[in-house]
Amino acid sequence: MLAEQFTLSLTSPSVEDFLQLRLKVGWGELDVNLAKKSLTNSLFLVTIFHNEQLVGMGRVVGDGAMFFYIQDVIVDPRYHKQGLGTVLMDSIEGYLCSSAQKGSTIGLLAAQGKEHFYARYGYIQRPSNTLGHGMCKFI
């Protein structure tokens, strides 16, 4: 549960706030129009503000039926170790429980060293005995 000075919202952050939060965690610069379109096309968004400043967010993208992808779970480094990531993921998992059906796949790419955080929610690492390596391509 968030303390009084934090506000949880199921709305999109502003594009500017999103870009600033990405920079704070070292994810680099992103084109404003690309960021705007990406946020607009999200299936689900959750944000956390501290004194009206964005300090955390997460979102789900995908087709809304068979495939869901957890993306941009970000907490400002100054606010780490306060349970904000857990609040974000609990909200995301609530959305997924009501939206993903049997046969759906939920994926994510964990930041290096954060795999254990997502394992608490039932996500498994690849490769495993039955799954190959996860792969991605950056443009």
C-alpha positions as CSV (number, residue, x, y, z in Angstrom):
1,M,0.0,0.0,0.0
2,L,1.3,3.4,-0.9
3,A,2.0,6.0,1.8
4,E,0.0,9.2,1.7
5,Q,2.6,11.2,-0.3
6,F,2.3,8.7,-3.2
7,T,-0.5,8.6,-5.7
8,L,-1.3,5.6,-7.9
9,S,-3.1,6.3,-11.1
10,L,-4.3,4.1,-14.0
11,T,-3.5,6.7,-16.6
12,S,-0.7,7.5,-19.0
13,P,2.1,9.7,-17.9
14,S,2.8,12.7,-20.0
15,V,5.3,12.0,-22.8
16,E,7.7,14.4,-21.2
17,D,7.5,12.6,-17.8
18,F,7.9,9.2,-19.5
19,L,11.0,10.4,-21.4
20,Q,12.5,11.9,-18.2
21,L,11.9,8.7,-16.2
22,R,13.6,6.6,-18.9
23,L,16.6,8.8,-18.8
24,K,16.8,8.5,-15.0
25,V,17.2,4.7,-15.3
26,G,19.7,5.0,-18.2
27,W,17.5,3.8,-21.0
28,G,18.6,6.6,-23.3
29,E,16.8,9.2,-25.4
30,L,13.7,8.4,-27.4
31,D,11.9,10.4,-30.1
32,V,9.0,12.3,-28.7
33,N,6.6,11.1,-31.5
34,L,7.6,7.5,-31.0
35,A,7.1,7.8,-27.3
36,K,3.7,9.4,-27.7
37,K,2.5,6.7,-30.1
38,S,3.8,4.0,-27.9
39,L,2.0,5.2,-24.8
40,T,-1.2,5.8,-26.8
41,N,-1.1,2.2,-28.1
42,S,-0.7,0.6,-24.6
43,L,-3.3,-1.8,-23.4
44,F,-2.8,-0.8,-19.8
45,L,-0.9,1.9,-17.9
46,V,-0.1,2.4,-14.2
47,T,1.8,5.4,-12.8
48,I,3.0,6.4,-9.3
49,F,3.5,10.1,-8.5
50,H,5.2,11.6,-5.5
51,N,4.2,15.2,-4.9
52,E,3.0,15.4,-8.5
53,Q,6.3,14.1,-9.9
54,L,6.3,10.8,-11.9
55,V,8.5,8.3,-9.9
56,G,7.2,5.0,-11.3
57,M,5.3,3.4,-14.1
58,G,4.5,0.2,-15.9
59,R,2.5,-0.8,-18.9
60,V,1.2,-3.7,-20.9
61,V,1.3,-3.9,-24.7
62,G,0.1,-6.6,-27.1
63,D,-2.9,-7.7,-29.0
64,G,-5.2,-7.9,-25.9
65,A,-6.1,-11.5,-26.5
66,M,-3.4,-14.1,-27.1
67,F,-0.3,-12.0,-26.4
68,F,0.5,-9.6,-23.6
69,Y,3.9,-8.0,-22.9
70,I,4.9,-6.2,-19.7
71,Q,6.9,-3.2,-20.7
72,D,8.6,-0.2,-19.0
73,V,8.3,-1.2,-15.4
74,I,10.4,1.8,-14.2
75,V,11.0,3.2,-10.7
76,D,13.1,6.4,-10.3
77,P,16.4,5.2,-8.7
78,R,15.9,7.7,-5.8
79,Y,12.8,5.7,-4.9
80,H,14.1,2.2,-5.0
81,K,13.6,-0.2,-2.1
82,Q,10.3,1.4,-1.1
83,G,8.1,-1.3,-2.6
84,L,7.0,0.8,-5.6
85,G,7.9,-1.9,-8.1
86,T,5.8,-4.3,-6.3
87,V,2.8,-1.9,-6.3
88,L,3.3,-1.5,-10.1
89,M,3.5,-5.2,-10.7
90,D,0.5,-6.0,-8.4
91,S,-1.6,-3.5,-10.5
92,I,-0.3,-5.0,-13.8
93,E,-1.0,-8.5,-12.6
94,G,-4.6,-7.5,-11.6
95,Y,-5.2,-6.2,-15.1
96,L,-3.7,-9.4,-16.6
97,C,-5.8,-11.7,-14.4
98,S,-9.0,-10.1,-15.8
99,S,-7.8,-9.8,-19.4
100,A,-5.6,-12.8,-20.2
101,Q,-7.4,-16.1,-20.7
102,K,-6.3,-19.7,-20.9
103,G,-4.1,-20.0,-23.9
104,S,-2.7,-16.4,-23.6
105,T,1.0,-15.8,-23.3
106,I,2.5,-13.0,-21.1
107,G,6.1,-12.0,-21.7
108,L,8.6,-9.5,-20.5
109,L,12.3,-8.8,-20.8
110,A,13.8,-8.4,-17.3
111,A,16.6,-5.9,-16.7
112,Q,19.9,-7.6,-15.8
113,G,19.7,-8.8,-12.2
114,K,15.9,-8.2,-11.9
115,E,14.8,-11.8,-12.8
116,H,14.2,-12.7,-9.2
117,F,11.7,-9.8,-8.9
118,Y,9.5,-11.2,-11.7
119,A,9.9,-14.8,-10.6
120,R,7.8,-13.9,-7.6
121,Y,4.9,-13.4,-10.0
122,G,5.4,-16.8,-11.7
123,Y,7.6,-15.7,-14.7
124,I,10.2,-18.2,-15.7
125,Q,13.6,-17.6,-17.2
126,R,14.6,-18.7,-20.7
127,P,16.2,-21.0,-21.5
128,S,14.6,-23.7,-19.6
129,N,14.1,-27.5,-20.2
130,T,11.3,-26.8,-22.6
131,L,11.9,-23.2,-23.8
132,G,14.7,-21.8,-25.9
133,H,16.5,-18.5,-25.4
134,G,14.3,-15.3,-25.5
135,M,15.5,-13.0,-28.2
136,C,15.0,-9.4,-29.3
137,K,16.1,-7.0,-31.9
138,F,16.7,-3.3,-31.3
139,I,16.2,-0.8,-34.2
